[in-house]
């Protein structure tokens, strides 16, 4: 069903948004140990792929399909609960978008996996999150499903171990498995259900990556409130791609080619929307597997992202461009601090993954034995001149 759109200055949500306080989060006693185990599994995936390819990749969302440059404009007339954080004033920011798929190894696109979109906003003022002092970017990470595959870090560790176990398996076998899982997912949808597990293992429909609606899946602060964010196609050309399928057989980089073909001819526009938390029982902070009800709290537009026609991938510079970029929801301002168990795990997992890539792709100046357990993260070079 197509998402319901609301004007920027719409009346307040059906229920009043809840302000954040520390009782909204509940840290498990063994969370530190669980997060350490997650880091080890991610490093296992990264080491396997690095040994196979000779290049260190992201432990998840390793395969990039396009890098888009554009601008995000915060709209005027937002109600006070929406006009929070970097959306407080109607101003414009340069942005970079990275489109990807979820696996830690680089697979043919016919192995159909969940799609990701990472958004980096530049020139952002405000008090910084710990660990990103001195920076001026804000990162938001999206996947094309409203809820995360696991409720919390402990359950995500179980899913990650399964992913790590399949990382080094033959791509041909994964194509066969992916086709079978797509059939199982279609059968589940015919019965009125969707399976995040089936989709995460290769059962994602072969739809156009630019026609998807993307979600943060897990909550973050929205100023004094709590929210999940989503990105939905806003221009006619992108909306026309919603639900359309791509023939990816024999096209290992078919998604990348489709993005390049589109942006050679068209620009694109997305609406960035906020869904405010209005009920902690039905919209939990610590259970990321629960999709928040739109009947309880609709997605409300807060900004527009416009990307002009451009070349979205440089074959000669692909690795170099990808290596220079590091996304994490913990790189941003305090008013958009990530919330919940899964987000707390990401605080360290993304840093470990980025450090591994930096160390392997650019030899460290000191011996490996001198490295700290969690190496410092690289700083992004400016992506372009505005």
N, C-alpha and C positions, 0 to 999 in steps of 0.2 A: 504494500500500500504506500502511495506517495506521501512523503512527510507533509504535515500541515504547516503552512507558512504564516507568520504573524508580522505585522508592521513593526518597525523599529520602536515606535512610541506606544506600543500596545499597553493596555491596562495591566495592572499587577496580576501575577499568577493566581490561579484559583485558590491556592492556600499560601499563606505568608511564608517566605523563605526563612529557614532557621539560621541564626547566627552560629558561628563555630565557637566551641569551647573545648578544652582538653578532654572532657568526658566523651566526646564524639569518637575518639580513637581508643583502641584497647590493644596494647602490645602484649603478645603472648610471652610467657616466661622463657621459652626456648628460641625466641625469634633470632637472636644473634647466631646461634648454632645453625639454624635453618638457612639463614642468609649466607653463611660461610659455605654450606653445602651447595647452594645455588651457584655461588661464584665458581666452585670447583667444577660443577657440571658444565657451565658456560665455557670455562677454560678447556675442558676436554673437547668440546665441539670445535673451538677455535684451533686447538692444536692439530686435530685430525685434518681439518680443512687446509690448514697451513702446510702440513706435511704432504697432502695430496696435490696442492696447487703451487706451492712455493711462495704463496703470498698470504699474509694474515688478513682475515676478513672479520666482519662483525660476527659475534657468536649467534645472534639472531638478526633477521632481516639483512642477510649478507648481500643479496643480489639487488642492486639498484637498477631501476628502469628509467629514471629520468630525474633531472635537476632543473627546476623551474625558478626563474627570477620574477619578482613582481612587487606589488605594494598592497599592504593591508590598510584599509581606512575604517576607523571607528566612526559609526554613524551618530549624528546628533539626535537629541530627543530621547535618549534611553532613560527608563525609569531608574530611580536610585539603586535598587537591588542589582540591576544589570550594569550600571555605570560604576564599575569597581575595577581596581587594579589598573592594568594598561588600557582598559576600556573606559576609564573615568572621563576622558575628554575626547572630543571629536578631532582626532589628529591622524596623520598618515605615517606608516612605517615601511621601510624596505623589508622584504621577506624572501626567504629561500625555501622551496619545497622539495623534498626528496621522496620519490615513490619507490616502493620496494615490495618484496614478498618475504614471508616470515621465516623461512628455513635458514639454518646456519651454514648450509652448503649451497653452492651455486648449481641449480638444476635447470633442465629445460622447462620452459613455461607451460608445457603440456602437463607437467606435474602441478596441478592447480592448488595453490595454497592461499591462505588469507593475505590480503594486500594491506600494506602500511603506507601512511603518509606522515612524514616528519616535517614540522613547520618550525623554522627559525626566524624570529622577529628581531630586527636590528635597531640599534639606537634607542633602547628602552631605558628610561630613567627609573630611579626608585631604589629602596633598600634591597640589598641582594640576599639570596639564600646563602647559607654557610657553604663554602667551597667554591662559590662563583664570584667572590669579591673581585672587583676590578674589571669585570666584564660588563657588557651592555646588551646582551642578547637574552631573549626569552624563548625557550623551546617548549613546544607542545607535540606530543606523540599520539597518533591516531591509528586505528585499525578498522577495517570495514565490517564491524559487528558491534552491537551496542553493549555487549557484556564480555568480560574476560573469560578465558577458558577455565580458570580455577578461582575459587573464592578467596584464597589467601596464599601467602608465601609457602606454607607447608604443602598445600595441595599442588601449587605450581611446581614445586620441586619434583613431585611424582611425574607430572607431565613432562618436565624438562628431561628427566632420566630416560623416558621413552623416546623423546626427540634425539637425545644424545646417542642412544642405542642404534637409531636408524641413520645417523649422519653419514656413515661411510658405506652404505649399501648402494648397489649398482643402480644407476639412473634408470636403466631399462625396466628393472623390477618396480621401481617407484612409479613409472608411467602406467604399468598394468594395475598396480594398487590404486593409483589415483583415479583411474577410470572406474574401478569397482566402487571406490568410496563415493564418487560423484553419483553413481547409481543409487547407493544406499541413502545418500543425503536427499536425492530427489524423492525417493520413496518416503522418507521421514517428513519432508515438506508437504507431500500429498496428503499426509495424515494430520497436517496442521502443526508439525514440529520442525524445529531446526536443531541440528547437533553441532555445537561448537567443537566437540572432539573430532567428529568426522571431517569437518572443514579444516581443522588444524593439521590433520594427517594427510590431506591431499584431496579432500572431497569438495573443495570450493568450486562453485559453478564457473564455467569458462566465460565470464562476462568481461566487458571492457573495463579496464582499471580506472579510466577517467569518469565512468558513469556511477561509481560507487559513492555511498555516503559513509563518511569516516567518523569514528568516535574515539574519545580518549579512553573509554571503557571504565576507567578508574577515576575517582574524584580528586579534586584539588581545591584549594582555597579560591574563592572568588571575592577578594577583598575580605570583608567581615563575614561573608557567607560561604557556602560550599556548593560546588557545581561539577557536572561533567560537561565537556564541550563536544561539539560535532561540526563537521564540514559537509555541506551538501552542495551539489552543482547548482549554480545560480544563473548562468547564461544559457540561452536557448541551445547553443551548440553542445554544451556539456549535458544538459538535460536530455537531449536527443539520444545520448549514449546510455542512459539508464536502462538496465536490463538487456541490452544488446549483447550478443555473444561474439566471440572471436574464434576463428579457426586457427588453432595453434599447433596442429600436427605438422611436424617437419619444420617448425619455426622455433628454434630454441630460445630466441630473444624476441618473440612475437609481441610481448607487451611493450618492450622498449621501442620496437619499430612502430607500434600503433600510436604511442605517445608522440614520437617524432613526427609521424605523418600528420597527426592532428594539429600540432602546434606550428608546423610549417605553414598551414593554411588559416588557422584561427587563433584568436586569443581565448582565454578561459576566465570565468568568474565563479568564485565559491562564496557561499554565505557561511560565516563562522557563527555558531549558535551556542548559547549557554542554557543548560537545564539545571535550575536551582533545586537544592535539596529542601523539601518541605515536610518530610516525615522520616525519621531515622529508622523506624521499623520497616517500612516498605521501600525505603531508599537508603540502605545501609552503607556505611563508610567502610567497614572492615570486610564485607563480602562483595568482592568485585565481580562475582558471577551473576549477580542480580541486575537485570536491566531495569532502570528506573522508569516508572510509568509516565507516559506522556499525558494520560488523563489526570494524573496527580500534579504534574508539573511539565508543561509543554517546553519544547526547545524554542528559545527566543533568539532571533538574530541580534548580534552585537557589533559585527564588523563585516566588511566585504573584502575579499582578496581578488585582485585582478592581475593576471599574467598575460602580457602581450604575446603575439606570435614570436617564436624564437626556436633556435636549435636546442633541444633538450638533452642531448648526449653527444659527447666527443669521443669517438672510438679510440683516438690516439692518447687522450688524456684521462680516460675513464678511471683507471686505478688511482692516478694522482689526485683527481678531484674528489673521489670517494675517501681517500686517506686523509685529506685535509679537513674533513668534516666530522664532527663529533656531536651527537645529539643526546641530550638527557633531560628528563623533566625536572631535574634538580639544578639545571642551569637557568636561572631566572630570578625573578623578584620575589620577595617574601610574601607579597599579597597573592601569589599563585603557588604557594607551597603545596607539593603533592601530599595526599592523605591516604591512609590505610596501609595494610600489611604489604600488598603487592608493590605499592609505590615506595615504601620504606626499603624493600629489597632492591628496587631499581637504583636507589641512591648509590649503592656500592657496585652493583652488577655492571652498570654501564661504564663506570670508571675503570673497573678491572678489564673489561673488554677493550676499551679505548687504549689503556696502557699496554695491553698485549699487542695490539696492532702497531702502536708506535714503536715498541721495542723490536719487533720482528721486521718491520718494513723499513726502518731507519736504524742502523746499528747504534746501540747506546755508547756514550763516551766512556763509561766505566764498566768493569766486569759485571756479568749477570748476577754473580753472587753478592754484589754490593747493592742490588736493588732492594727497595722496601717491598713488603708483601703486597701493598696496593700502590703501584707506581703513580707518579703525578700524571695528570692528563695533559694532552697537547692543547694548545690554543689554536683556534681557527684563524687562518689567514682571511683577510677580507675577500668575500666572494666576487665582488665586482665594484665598479665605481658608479655611483648614482649620478 
